[in-house]
Amino acid sequence: MENKLQKQSIKNWAEEDRPREKLLLKGNQALSNAELLAILIGSGNREESAVELSKKILHSVGNNLNELGLRSIQHLSSSFRGIGEAKAITIIAALELGRRRKLEEALIKEKITTSEDMFLIFHPILSDLQHEETWVLFLNRANRVVDRKKMSAGGLTGSVVDVKMIMKEAIACLASSIVLVHNHPSGNCLPSDPDRVATQRLKDACIIFEISLLDHLIIAGDNYFSFADEEMI
């Protein structure tokens, strides 16, 4: 058993194969997801090295970092030997930093020209949620972002589209156009009948105030549906 553990220990690996040393020698792009995760958790357990344990964790979520970000601290600490609360918190915190970085990168491009531009802004906000939220993007005449606001949060199957509140916010920031955005936690990005009704109600209200409803975007994980792209608005 002792020889086996010695072979599995990262300290006994060639220097270029150790995650920290490999990052220093070759840069962060040279590391696999498992190696990066191993740096975070620092150590494995009596049977597995940090890298092997990291591979097991990633395998449990289909090697999908977005899925890993949905796991709770309790789930991680109770499902994997060698992952206590402190290591689970470290993993969750690192993934949240990554999500926020994606959000900030998306906001660098302030001018909206396509539905993909809108998706890139809201994907970090909505893709991982287990409940529905409704957001609105407010734009000026040049289609540059003036503001974005969460208008409501609901349950697993719905959130409120309050037309009055949306129009109040649009007028307050002197928006020339708006984009309605919400998510479907089910993973199905196709619009429901209530989605279609809410879109029409908001479009009718926008006409009164000479504000354009550019699009209604539904985000479901890594996919989205655009009313404008499908010529439904």
Backbone hydrogen bonds, N-H to C=O, Kabsch-Sander energy under -0.5 kcal/mol:
donor,donor_aa,acceptor,acceptor_aa,energy
5,L,1,M,-2.4
6,Q,2,E,-2.2
7,K,3,N,-2.0
8,Q,4,K,-1.7
9,S,5,L,-1.6
12,N,9,S,-1.6
13,W,10,I,-1.7
17,D,14,A,-2.0
18,R,14,A,-0.6
18,R,15,E,-1.1
22,K,18,R,-3.4
23,L,19,P,-2.3
24,L,20,R,-2.0
25,L,21,E,-2.5
26,K,22,K,-3.0
27,G,23,L,-1.8
30,A,27,G,-1.4
31,L,28,N,-1.2
36,L,32,S,-2.2
37,L,33,N,-2.5
38,A,34,A,-2.1
39,I,35,E,-1.6
40,L,36,L,-1.4
41,I,37,L,-2.2
42,G,38,A,-2.1
43,S,41,I,-1.5
45,N,48,E,-2.1
53,L,49,S,-2.6
54,S,50,A,-2.2
55,K,51,V,-2.4
56,K,52,E,-1.9
57,I,53,L,-2.2
58,L,54,S,-2.6
59,H,55,K,-2.5
60,S,56,K,-1.6
61,V,57,I,-0.5
61,V,58,L,-1.2
62,G,59,H,-1.6
63,N,58,L,-3.5
64,N,61,V,-1.0
65,L,63,N,-0.6
68,L,64,N,-1.9
69,G,65,L,-2.0
70,L,66,N,-0.6
70,L,67,E,-1.0
71,R,67,E,-0.5
71,R,68,L,-1.2
76,L,72,S,-2.2
77,S,73,I,-2.4
78,S,74,Q,-1.6
79,S,75,H,-1.5
80,F,76,L,-1.2
83,I,80,F,-2.0
84,G,82,G,-0.8
88,A,84,G,-2.3
89,I,85,E,-2.5
90,T,86,A,-1.9
91,I,87,K,-2.2
92,I,88,A,-2.4
93,A,89,I,-2.7
94,A,90,T,-2.1
95,L,91,I,-2.2
96,E,92,I,-2.1
97,L,93,A,-2.1
98,G,94,A,-2.0
99,R,95,L,-2.1
100,R,96,E,-2.3
101,R,97,L,-2.2
102,K,98,G,-2.1
103,L,99,R,-1.8
104,E,100,R,-2.3
105,E,101,R,-2.4
106,A,102,K,-1.9
107,L,103,L,-1.5
108,I,104,E,-0.6
108,I,105,E,-0.7
109,K,105,E,-0.6
109,K,106,A,-0.6
110,E,108,I,-1.2
112,I,143,N,-3.2
113,T,111,K,-0.6
118,M,114,T,-1.2
119,F,115,S,-2.4
120,L,116,E,-2.6
121,I,117,D,-1.2
122,F,118,M,-2.0
123,H,119,F,-2.7
125,I,122,F,-0.6
126,L,122,F,-2.7
127,S,123,H,-2.2
129,L,126,L,-1.1
132,E,155,G,-2.9
134,T,152,S,-2.7
135,W,181,V,-3.5
136,V,149,K,-2.2
137,L,179,V,-2.5
138,F,136,V,-0.5
138,F,147,D,-3.2
139,L,177,S,-2.8
140,N,144,R,-2.0
143,N,140,N,-1.9
145,V,110,E,-1.7
146,V,138,F,-3.6
147,D,138,F,-1.4
149,K,136,V,-2.2
151,M,134,T,-3.1
151,M,149,K,-0.6
152,S,134,T,-1.5
154,G,132,E,-3.4
155,G,158,G,-1.5
162,D,160,V,-0.7
163,V,161,V,-1.1
166,I,162,D,-2.2
167,M,163,V,-2.5
168,K,164,K,-2.2
169,E,165,M,-2.2
170,A,166,I,-2.3
171,I,167,M,-2.4
172,A,168,K,-2.1
173,C,169,E,-1.7
174,L,171,I,-1.2
175,A,170,A,-2.7
176,S,139,L,-2.5
177,S,139,L,-1.6
178,I,212,S,-2.7
179,V,137,L,-1.9
180,L,215,D,-2.4
181,V,135,W,-2.8
182,H,217,L,-2.4
183,N,133,E,-1.0
184,H,219,I,-2.5
187,G,184,H,-1.9
189,C,187,G,-0.7
196,R,192,S,-1.9
197,V,193,D,-2.3
198,A,194,P,-2.6
199,T,195,D,-1.9
200,Q,196,R,-2.0
201,R,197,V,-2.3
202,L,198,A,-2.2
203,K,199,T,-2.4
204,D,200,Q,-2.4
205,A,201,R,-1.9
206,C,202,L,-2.3
207,I,203,K,-1.8
208,I,204,D,-1.2
209,F,205,A,-1.2
210,E,207,I,-1.2
211,I,206,C,-2.7
212,S,176,S,-2.2
214,L,178,I,-2.2
214,L,212,S,-1.0
215,D,178,I,-0.8
217,L,180,L,-3.0
218,I,225,F,-2.5
219,I,182,H,-2.4
219,I,217,L,-0.5
220,A,223,N,-2.8
223,N,220,A,-1.9
225,F,218,I,-2.3
227,F,216,H,-2.0
227,F,225,F,-0.5
230,E,226,S,-1.7
231,E,228,A,-1.5
232,M,227,F,-3.3
